[in-house]
Each structure stands twice: as structure tokens, then as C-alpha cells.
């Protein structure tokens, strides 16, 4: 038994198991402590309220797996809401065309940052920080005020309800779950996904193996930009407005969800499915505080900070375990 416990930190599923166990413990404590907490609708509400965060965190997962970081995603989300609102309300463009345009803009924005990072050998932190300021500033060129969206399709998707066993989810949840399924397939069953893991593990080794490092990096940041734009579309459904102050700090929430979900910040290790668990834990913390009713919303940040410290320690234990066993940290099954 002791041998099994000592070998747990060396397991490729260690952080994922810890995350899932924490999710169940937190939900169990909430069910015991608060009346009405133990219900399917409470669980589905976590997805409804955090569908946009799940999508943005999916893109962030690929970036972190590749050994990079993307600080621009929250600003790209806000820019997407502003462009969408302006096109719908001022130019009266068809909603599907608007959605296609903003997704293309988001992917292009990400690809441009990826190209700067790879071809000019710039630090991802600096490039995406510049992208964050640029996208946020562009919001205010469109308007310094909030733009309300009353387009019928957006209103219908905002108010839409899809029944599940007596409960319901919003259409945004279905879109987010389809993106999660697509991301899992890309990460674990395609050459692109294997290249992402290889680059995150050791970029020089990936180059020696003949992998398309430059193309993969550009595609990773393009995918992150696409996810940020799609999250902006979902956020537009959720808020029915475009505003330059939307989603401030969301990039940090996305990074927290990815790390809590078990992905190493150094890259090369992690599971996309774990990001869903990370997002649910962040949402569950907010829900527990809301059910309590006596705690300030700032306790959400405090608890998330503690969890990040705990998971950083767990990741360190896992790395030390892999070093002792003389094996590289596993990437995928």
C-alpha cells in the first residue's frame, strides 16, 4: 500500500486525479452545508455561467502545452464583443456573417502574434502583453460606452433553454462542449497535437525530429485567438452587449483553470479534458460563496490563489518523482 502511495506523484494522471477528487469533495461539502445545492441544475449552472471561460481556457491549454503563454485572450474577447455589437447595431450586418468575421479576426490576431514569437524569436509574454493592450485599446476606438445588442438571433440564443432530465442548459454550453470534444481530438489524435506536446517538452528536440515547429506555433496562437473570439461571441450571447471593460482579468482565470486542470506551465504535459475540471472548480468556488451569502466575492480570488499554490506544489512533486525514476514526464497516452 505504501509503495502505491509513493508512486502516485510519478503517475501521469496524478494532477488530474487530484483535480477530480477536489471537485467531488467541494461539491460534497456544498451539498452537506447548503440546502438545494445537491441538484443537477446547480452543476449545469456552472457550465452556463462559465461556457465562455471554458472555450477561452481550451485555447490557453494548447498555448501552455506548447511552452508559451497568451495574455491577450481577455482583450480579444472584449474586442470581439465590441466589433460584434457595432456591426450588428450600426451596420446591421447579418448575425452569421458577423460571427464569421470576428472568428476570422481573432484567429488572424493570434496567428500574427505566433509569427512574431517564432520568426523574430520574441518572448511570448511580451508579444501577447502587447496584444492585450492593443486589443483593449481598439475597443475604445469603436466606442467608450457599452453597446447593447438587440439582434433577434442573439436574443434568442441568450434566452434559449435546452432541457436535460428536468434541468436545462443554454446553447452556449453545447457550443463549448463541442469545442472541448474537438480540442481533445486535436490534442491526442492528430499530428498537430503530438507536435504541440513535443515542442512544449523540448523545442530543440522537436526541431531535430523534423517537426514543423514554426507552423505549429503559429497555428497554436491562431487557435487560441480563435477560441478567444468564439468566447467573445458566447459572452455576447450571455451579456447582450459589447463593452471595452468586458472580461478584465479573464486571461488570468483561464491560466488558473488550465493549471488547476493539471497542465504544467512549463509545457509538454497535460490533458485538455482536465481544463474542464479546472473551470468547474473555479465556478464551484463562486457558487459556494454565493450560497454562503456572508462572504465577500474577494474570497473567490483568495481560494483560487491557495489552490494554485497547492497545484504548483503537486506539479513539483510529480516532476521530482519523474526525475527520481529517471524517466521523462509523459505527455500523452
Secondary structure, DSSP 8 states (H G I E B T S, - for coil): -HHHHHHGGGSTTHHHHHHHHHHHHHHHHHHHHSTT-SSHHHHHHHHHHHHHHHHHHHHHHHHHHTT-----HHHHHHHHHHHHHHHHHTS---HHHHHHHHHHHHHHHHHHHHHHHHHTT--HHHHHHHHHHHHHHHHHHH-SS-EE---HHHHHHHH--EEETTEEE-HHHHHHHHHHHHHHHHHHHSHHHHHHHHHHH-HHHHHHTT--HHHHHHHHHHHHHHHHHHHHHHHHHHHSEE-TTTTTTHHHHHHHHHHHTT--TTSS---HHHHHHHHHHHHHHHHHHHHH-SS-THHHHHHHHHHHHHHHHHHHHHHHHHHHHT-------
